[in-house]
Each structure stands twice: as C-alpha cells, then as structure tokens.
Amino acid sequence: MSLRDLFVFSVVALSIPFGFRVPFAGLMTFTWLAYMRAQDLCWGFARTMRFSYFVAAVMLFGWLAHGTRPFTRWDIRTRLMVALAFVIAISLLGAKYDNAYVIQRYLEYVKIIIISLFTVGQIDSRKRLRLMLWTIALSLGFFGFKGGLHGVLSFGAEIHRGPGGMLEDNNDFALALTMNIPLLMYLGFLEENRWVRRFCVLSVFLSVVTILLTHSRGGFLAMSAVMAVFVWRSKNRAMGFGLAALGVIAFFLLTPQHVLDRLSTIETYQQDSSAHARLTAWTVASRMIMAHPVLGVGMRNFRANWAEFSVGLVAPGAKFAFVAHNSYLQIWAESGSIAFFLFLTILGSCFYTLRKLRIRALQTDGADWIFHYTRMFEASLVGFVVGATFLNRGHFDLFYHIVAIISAFQMIAWRWLGQPAHEREGAELLDERLPLTVRPGQPAFANGRPNRLPRWGR
C-alpha cells in the first residue's frame, strides 16, 4: 500500500457524499477519473478498484433521490446518440458472435452514451460548462505536460503506451491529446490571469512533444489539421501563416531523428507494413459493407468475420490487428449503413451548430466567449475527424463527451443571446433558473415570464 493509493482512494471516498448531494460534483469526479486515469497512476489496491462505477452509481442515485434537473435535454444530437446505440443493439441480433465479450463492449458503449446524456442535463450554466471543460483540459493536459517534459529531459525518448483505459494505446493517447489541445489553447486565452495563460501555452507545447513521441502518424496528421484550423481561424492570417512557417522550421530542427523517420513512412506507405495492413483492413471492411449493408456484421465482430472477407488479400496465418483501422469504416462495417448515417449526422450537426453560433456571436456585442468556444470545439472535432480516419475509435469516450458538451453549450449560448443586452451580465448569476428551451434569437423573458417552447418543440 502506497501513499498514492491512499490519496486517490481518499479523494474518491470524500467525493462520494458530494456526488450524491450534488450529481454534477459526481460527474466532475467521474470525468477526472475517466481522463486523468488517477487509478492507473497507482501500484497497489487502488489500481484495480472500479472507482468510476462507484462514482457513477452514487451520482445517478443522487439524481433520482433529489435531482432538480432533467436527466438530459433533448436535441438532435442527444436523440441521434440514443438512436445510434439502439441501431447498434439491433445489429448485434444478427451477429456471428454475441458472447460475453461482445455484450460487455456494447454495455461499455451504452455507459458512454448514458454519461453523455447525463452531461447535457447537468451542464446548464456558463459556470458549469467552464468547470467541465477545465476538468477535461487539465486531466488530459497532465499527461501531455508530463510526457512532454519527460521527452525534453530525456532528449526525445519514445512513448510506447498511454496511461490506461481508452488511452492505453499510443494512437488513442495521441488522438485524445490532439483533441485536448484546442481546449487548453482557448480556455487559457479566455483567462485573465497571465500565469494561467502561460501555463496553458506551455502545456500545449509539451502536449505537441508528447504526441510526436508516441510515433502515432494518425495523431501527427490530426494535430497538423488542428494547427491548420488555428491558423485559418486566426484574426491575422498573415501572422498565423508566418508563425506556422516558423513552427515547421523548428519542427525539423528540434524533432528527434527517430520521430522524423517514423513520420517519413506516411509518404512511403506502399513499403510500410503497418500502412499496408491499414489498406488491407479497409478493403476487408468494404467487403463486409457490401455483404451486410443494412445492419453490418455486428459490433466487435470485425475479427470474427475477417477470415471470410479477407480471402485473396491475406495469406493464411499472417499476423494482423483484425480491426478496421478507420472509425467510419468500423461503424459502417460492424453496424451497417443506418448507424453510419447516424454517426455522420452527429458530426455534421455539431459543425452546423458551431458555425451558426459563430456567425451570431460575431453580430452580437459581448459574445466573444461564444465565438471562442465555437472555434475551440470546431478545432477539437477536426482533430477527431482526421485522426478517426486512421484509428478504430468509432466508440471513443471523448468524442461523445465533446458532442454532449456542444449540445449543452448550444442551449446556454442561445439563451444568453436571447436575453436583452442590459440583462445579460446580471441574469447570468441566475442562469441556472432560466429556461433552456427558448428558440434561437427569441428573448428568454417576455412580460416578466420565461418564453418556453411547446413540449413538441423541445
């Protein structure tokens, strides 16, 4: 038993009564455990304890006992997430294998959806939105800071794996850090304390170092896409392109040779065995889609159907990872065209909502926070869209959590925009009691009464 085990156990134990009394506090603890993986930093009894399940159970029982907020708030994304989980369940009915392992993986996915839905119900104010975003940013930023600092001090030692859980694989670890870079960047930018801003800039730099040292080519391409969004969305694009050029020069001057050698295989993918395996997996996935276009072969049944659909592509006994190596093909091949359409619609609705809010924020005085949040979420999603092209992460926890937070942000932002200008700052103190169901552009209050949508329009 170590002090680290006792510390993590004590933090979780002390948070449980708060999580029961205030479910949002339990949600914050659950988020911290999910992304900082505090239990994986221990070496004793705490390492194997299912803290997340205990916290989630207490949090949900607390909401049932005296919750004052709805479990979730229904919009296009929350409905689509439920529909996607339902379609995936239907696809399992015709799967070749529906054993305990497959069912367990599906239940874990349902847990992700439930937590995402609950997040939408609990985040109903700017304060809660900011707290949740900082929790994610600092939890993932811890590993970006730690890994980058170790990399600098060790002159570029390779990182072979992440902390654990959904972040254990180095590719998944790189993707999560890439999606977190915009959070650190924009949350830090909006802070008044200059030391916080400097810390966030340093964390972004060290996160970039960590991503490079994972040797994840998908992570590198996703990170490059995020940086391109930063440059394109900058107020002064000329300066942005100039800084990007300096960054490229510094990259080639300072990056260890083993990283450059690894990244150079992106161009010579025909000769790279790993890249060739990806192309083969994509071909196999395409065959599965053609054979089972409606409901797919079943979640986590890609490997079980590999032999049937890889005939003529792979020599018998050849070693492969037996995964799609592409999140879109993973969803499509395993769960069918309906699930694939729902998945793409979730993504598209996020970009559409963010664009609409960004345009409205530019036309509204004092809406800078909305404008910067839209750019932050957009950059994070671009990182996922690019990284998901090379990784098997169609059920990635962080993606669905970000989607849920975007839904909450949309409701909070439209409510803020709907208030009269002279009431916005004062009303923000009471925002947890303001309606979240007003139409975009509609005042939150009329004649002293809250404007609410009819039940069918909520």
ZAMARGU-4260 file (C-alpha; in steps of 0.2 Angstrom, whole numbers, plus 5000, padded with zeros to 4 digits):
<rodrens>
0) 5000/5000/5000 | 5007/5017/4995 | 5003/5035/4999 | 4997/5037/4981 | 4984/5023/4983
5) 4978/5031/4999 | 4977/5048/4991 | 4967/5043/4976 | 4956/5032/4987 | 4953/5046/4999
10) 4949/5059/4986 | 4936/5047/4978 | 4929/5042/4995 | 4927/5060/5000 | 4919/5065/4984
15) 4905/5051/4985 | 4894/5061/4998 | 4896/5077/4987 | 4891/5067/4972 | 4876/5060/4980
20) 4870/5078/4986 | 4876/5087/4970 | 4876/5075/4955 | 4886/5087/4945 | 4900/5085/4958
25) 4899/5067/4955 | 4900/5070/4936 | 4916/5080/4938 | 4924/5066/4948 | 4919/5053/4935
30) 4926/5064/4922 | 4943/5066/4931 | 4944/5048/4934 | 4940/5044/4915 | 4953/5056/4908
35) 4967/5058/4921 | 4966/5039/4925 | 4971/5043/4943 | 4969/5024/4947 | 4982/5019/4934
40) 4995/5030/4942 | 4994/5019/4957 | 5003/5002/4960 | 4993/4995/4975 | 4975/4991/4979
45) 4968/5007/4971 | 4974/5002/4953 | 4961/4988/4952 | 4946/4996/4960 | 4932/5001/4949
50) 4931/5019/4956 | 4921/5025/4940 | 4907/5013/4943 | 4905/5018/4961 | 4905/5036/4957
55) 4893/5034/4943 | 4881/5024/4953 | 4881/5036/4968 | 4879/5051/4956 | 4864/5043/4947
60) 4856/5038/4964 | 4858/5055/4970 | 4850/5062/4954 | 4835/5050/4957 | 4834/5055/4975
65) 4834/5074/4974 | 4839/5079/4957 | 4831/5096/4952 | 4837/5095/4934 | 4831/5083/4920
70) 4842/5068/4916 | 4846/5075/4899 | 4839/5089/4887 | 4833/5083/4870 | 4840/5090/4854
75) 4846/5082/4838 | 4862/5076/4845 | 4855/5068/4861 | 4842/5059/4850 | 4854/5053/4837
80) 4866/5046/4851 | 4851/5036/4858 | 4846/5031/4840 | 4864/5025/4836 | 4865/5015/4852
85) 4848/5007/4848 | 4854/5003/4830 | 4870/4995/4836 | 4860/4984/4848 | 4849/4978/4833
90) 4864/4974/4823 | 4870/4963/4836 | 4855/4952/4834 | 4861/4945/4818 | 4880/4945/4823
95) 4890/4929/4821 | 4896/4931/4839 | 4886/4939/4853 | 4896/4931/4868 | 4900/4939/4885
100) 4915/4949/4877 | 4904/4957/4864 | 4890/4961/4876 | 4902/4969/4888 | 4909/4980/4875
105) 4892/4985/4870 | 4887/4989/4888 | 4903/5000/4890 | 4897/5009/4874 | 4880/5011/4882
110) 4888/5018/4898 | 4897/5031/4887 | 4880/5036/4879 | 4872/5037/4896 | 4885/5048/4904
115) 4885/5059/4888 | 4866/5061/4890 | 4868/5065/4909 | 4881/5078/4905 | 4869/5088/4894
120) 4856/5088/4908 | 4869/5094/4921 | 4878/5107/4912 | 4865/5122/4911 | 4876/5137/4915
125) 4892/5145/4909 | 4900/5141/4926 | 4896/5123/4925 | 4902/5122/4907 | 4918/5131/4911
130) 4921/5119/4926 | 4918/5103/4915 | 4930/5110/4901 | 4944/5114/4913 | 4942/5097/4921
135) 4944/5088/4904 | 4958/5100/4899 | 4968/5098/4914 | 4966/5079/4916 | 4972/5076/4898
140) 4984/5091/4899 | 4993/5082/4914 | 4999/5068/4903 | 5003/5080/4889 | 5013/5090/4901
145) 5021/5075/4910 | 5025/5066/4894 | 5032/5081/4885 | 5043/5086/4900 | 5050/5069/4901
150) 5053/5069/4882 | 5063/5085/4883 | 5073/5080/4898 | 5077/5063/4890 | 5081/5071/4873
155) 5067/5063/4864 | 5063/5046/4872 | 5049/5037/4863 | 5032/5034/4872 | 5026/5017/4869
160) 5009/5017/4878 | 4997/5029/4886 | 4991/5029/4904 | 4977/5016/4903 | 4959/5013/4899
165) 4954/5021/4882 | 4971/5030/4882 | 4982/5014/4884 | 4986/5013/4865 | 4998/5026/4859
170) 4987/5030/4844 | 4972/5033/4855 | 4983/5043/4868 | 4989/5054/4854 | 4971/5057/4847
175) 4965/5062/4865 | 4979/5074/4867 | 4976/5081/4850 | 4958/5084/4854 | 4963/5092/4870
180) 4975/5105/4863 | 4961/5117/4857 | 4953/5116/4875 | 4970/5121/4883 | 4973/5135/4870
185) 4956/5143/4870 | 4952/5141/4889 | 4969/5148/4893 | 4966/5163/4881 | 4950/5167/4889
190) 4958/5168/4907 | 4963/5185/4914 | 4977/5178/4924 | 4993/5179/4914 | 5001/5165/4923
195) 4987/5153/4919 | 4988/5159/4900 | 5007/5155/4901 | 5004/5138/4909 | 4992/5133/4895
200) 5004/5139/4881 | 5017/5128/4889 | 5005/5113/4891 | 5001/5115/4873 | 5019/5114/4868
205) 5023/5099/4879 | 5007/5090/4873 | 5014/5093/4855 | 5030/5085/4860 | 5021/5070/4868
210) 5010/5067/4853 | 5026/5067/4842 | 5035/5055/4854 | 5020/5042/4853 | 5026/5039/4835
215) 5007/5040/4830 | 5006/5045/4812 | 4987/5047/4813 | 4990/5058/4829 | 5003/5069/4819
220) 4991/5071/4805 | 4976/5075/4816 | 4987/5088/4826 | 4993/5096/4810 | 4974/5098/4805
225) 4971/5106/4822 | 4985/5118/4819 | 4979/5122/4802 | 4962/5127/4810 | 4971/5138/4822
230) 4980/5147/4808 | 4964/5148/4797 | 4953/5155/4811 | 4966/5167/4817 | 4962/5186/4816
235) 4978/5190/4807 | 4981/5175/4795 | 4997/5183/4788 | 5004/5182/4805 | 4997/5165/4808
240) 5005/5158/4792 | 5021/5166/4797 | 5021/5158/4814 | 5016/5141/4806 | 5031/5143/4795
245) 5042/5146/4810 | 5034/5131/4818 | 5038/5120/4803 | 5057/5125/4803 | 5058/5122/4822
250) 5050/5105/4820 | 5063/5099/4808 | 5077/5107/4818 | 5072/5100/4835 | 5062/5084/4832
255) 5072/5068/4836 | 5078/5058/4820 | 5068/5043/4826 | 5052/5053/4825 | 5056/5060/4808
260) 5060/5043/4802 | 5043/5036/4808 | 5033/5051/4800 | 5043/5049/4784 | 5034/5032/4781
265) 5017/5042/4778 | 5024/5046/4761 | 5031/5029/4758 | 5016/5019/4764 | 5017/5007/4750
270) 5033/5000/4758 | 5027/5001/4776 | 5020/4985/4783 | 5009/4995/4795 | 5001/5006/4782
275) 4999/4991/4770 | 4989/4982/4784 | 4978/4998/4785 | 4974/4997/4767 | 4971/4979/4768
280) 4959/4981/4783 | 4950/4995/4773 | 4947/4983/4759 | 4941/4970/4771 | 4929/4982/4779
285) 4922/4987/4761 | 4918/4969/4758 | 4909/4967/4774 | 4899/4983/4770 | 4894/4976/4753
290) 4889/4960/4760 | 4879/4967/4775 | 4874/4985/4770 | 4860/4987/4782 | 4865/4981/4799
295) 4883/4976/4797 | 4892/4961/4804 | 4889/4966/4822 | 4898/4977/4835 | 4915/4969/4839
300) 4913/4956/4826 | 4925/4963/4813 | 4938/4950/4818 | 4926/4936/4819 | 4922/4939/4800
305) 4940/4943/4795 | 4944/4926/4788 | 4928/4926/4777 | 4931/4943/4769 | 4950/4943/4768
310) 4951/4929/4755 | 4964/4933/4742 | 4970/4948/4752 | 4980/4940/4766 | 4990/4924/4767
315) 4983/4911/4779 | 4992/4913/4796 | 4998/4931/4793 | 4998/4942/4808 | 4986/4957/4808
320) 4977/4968/4821 | 4960/4962/4814 | 4952/4979/4816 | 4946/4992/4803 | 4959/5005/4806
325) 4946/5018/4802 | 4932/5024/4813 | 4920/5027/4799 | 4923/5010/4791 | 4922/5002/4808
330) 4904/5009/4812 | 4899/5005/4794 | 4905/4988/4793 | 4900/4982/4810 | 4884/4991/4812
335) 4878/4995/4795 | 4873/5010/4784 | 4860/5016/4796 | 4872/5018/4810 | 4885/5025/4798
340) 4872/5039/4793 | 4868/5042/4811 | 4886/5044/4816 | 4890/5056/4801 | 4874/5066/4806
345) 4880/5068/4823 | 4896/5075/4817 | 4888/5086/4804 | 4876/5093/4816 | 4890/5099/4828
350) 4899/5108/4814 | 4882/5116/4808 | 4878/5122/4826 | 4895/5129/4829 | 4895/5138/4813
355) 4878/5146/4816 | 4883/5151/4834 | 4899/5158/4827 | 4890/5169/4815 | 4878/5175/4828
360) 4892/5179/4840 | 4901/5190/4828 | 4885/5200/4826 | 4882/5202/4845 | 4892/5213/4857
365) 4900/5204/4871 | 4898/5187/4864 | 4917/5184/4862 | 4916/5169/4874 | 4903/5161/4862
370) 4914/5165/4847 | 4930/5157/4855 | 4921/5142/4862 | 4914/5138/4844 | 4932/5139/4837
375) 4938/5128/4851 | 4925/5114/4848 | 4927/5115/4830 | 4946/5113/4831 | 4944/5098/4843
380) 4931/5090/4831 | 4943/5092/4816 | 4956/5083/4826 | 4944/5069/4829 | 4938/5068/4811
385) 4956/5067/4804 | 4963/5055/4817 | 4947/5044/4816 | 4952/5041/4798 | 4967/5030/4804
390) 4961/5024/4820 | 4947/5012/4826 | 4939/5024/4838 | 4920/5024/4832 | 4916/5022/4851
395) 4928/5034/4858 | 4923/5041/4875 | 4930/5059/4872 | 4921/5061/4856 | 4904/5058/4863
400) 4908/5068/4878 | 4913/5083/4867 | 4897/5081/4857 | 4886/5081/4873 | 4895/5097/4879
405) 4892/5105/4862 | 4873/5102/4865 | 4874/5110/4882 | 4884/5124/4875 | 4872/5127/4861
410) 4857/5129/4874 | 4867/5140/4886 | 4873/5151/4871 | 4856/5153/4863 | 4849/5158/4880
415) 4862/5171/4883 | 4860/5178/4865 | 4841/5178/4868 | 4842/5190/4884 | 4841/5209/4882
420) 4859/5216/4881 | 4856/5226/4898 | 4851/5210/4907 | 4864/5198/4901 | 4878/5200/4915
425) 4866/5202/4929 | 4855/5187/4923 | 4870/5176/4922 | 4870/5175/4940 | 4853/5167/4939
430) 4856/5157/4923 | 4853/5140/4932 | 4835/5145/4934 | 4832/5152/4916 | 4824/5142/4903
435) 4834/5132/4891 | 4821/5129/4879 | 4819/5146/4870 | 4820/5147/4851 | 4836/5154/4844
440) 4835/5173/4844 | 4820/5173/4855 | 4821/5183/4871 | 4822/5172/4887 | 4809/5183/4895
445) 4793/5192/4889 | 4782/5202/4901 | 4792/5195/4916 | 4788/5177/4911 | 4800/5165/4903
450) 4797/5160/4885 | 4797/5142/4883 | 4794/5131/4868 | 4779/5120/4867 | 4783/5102/4873
455) 4783/5096/4855 | 4797/5108/4850 | 4809/5105/4864
</rodrens>
